[in-house]
């Protein structure tokens, strides 16, 4: 029982990271119907920039804010330079562009930051907190709390604000949204900046636990995508629950089977969702009239 509780606590921590990445996917998908596979690189940039800003002498909160804002600006630039210029292209082409951007960002990060692993000090110390017979690091509460705050903020944004509904309207029909006066260009810019900022926040929160390097983004993007698909692509609630479920599945698999199978869980989830329920747990079922 103690082992199971420990696996569950570890899984919730990792799952919260996947949920943050999945929420970033959700924002872009809701705005443009595009799956942004560069989302993992925004997580990497958030952690990396914070580490180097901290080493340069900035306090961690200031370094983290600087990293989030700079990464959000990079997300906006990515939209302007790559996505908007190819707006008329098929969705598959746009997805390939995001994959190319991911490779490009990773290469630049390798040159600028180097190949070494980097770590931030924990925000609240490194002494584990005991829950029954299991333990959890204080930093895990920052990760879980960050995921919950972002989820609530996005839920309120999409359901309670005109701008959030404008994002959904742009995704549903870009031309119709323009006809009713929605500035779709601004919606796209906002969505990419917000998505990149959320990814950077995930990088800041997880770096004290897992370390960071120039190549961590690919795995995080795949697992965040798996979590978003499991929950239902485009649904913030689904992204949160899907990410947490994936983290729990990984932790239990690594604990009871072998850590060698841990990374395969995400791919199994993607295949299972594609074959069994393409709309995910909370996605809308599409219907067409013929």
C-alpha angles and dihedrals in degrees: 000000000000091000092051092051090050091050091049093051091048091046093052091052094050091040091055089059091050089048091055090051090046090051088055089053089049095056094052093043092051091051101043113003086242124130105222108211090181088074092097091056090058088057090050092048092050092056096040097048091047091052094051094042088052091049088051089061106268119134113252095252091051092044091050093049091048091050093049093048093045092048090048088053089051089052091052091048090049090054093047097045103036114015103038093045089056096041095127093052122104117272091249090058091051091051090052088052090055090051090051090049089052091054091046094050091047091052093049091047090052091054096043102038102025131228098284126112114252132200138192125213113259114263094229105024132273102265108120120237115228119227109183102308096335131079135219130189118245089235089063089067089056090053095047092043091049091053092050094048092049091047094051091045093051093045090054091044095053097039105032107034133069091224091055091050088048088058090053091046091052090053093048096050121350095191094048090048090054091049092057092050104265113148096228093181091059091045091055093046091050092047095052093045092049093045092050091047092052090049090051090050089055089051092051093050098045100042095081088057107036104020120230139241138169093272103049093093099076095059092044092050093052093047094044088050090050090051092048091050093047092052095040121277111261096020115110092201090050091049091053096046094039092052093048092047091050091050091050092048091051093048095048091045092051092046101046102027115019138302087237089073095047097093092047091064093078092054092047089052092050092051093045092051093047093051102035108029115002091182092058127222097306104015122123116258109236118226128188130199115221 
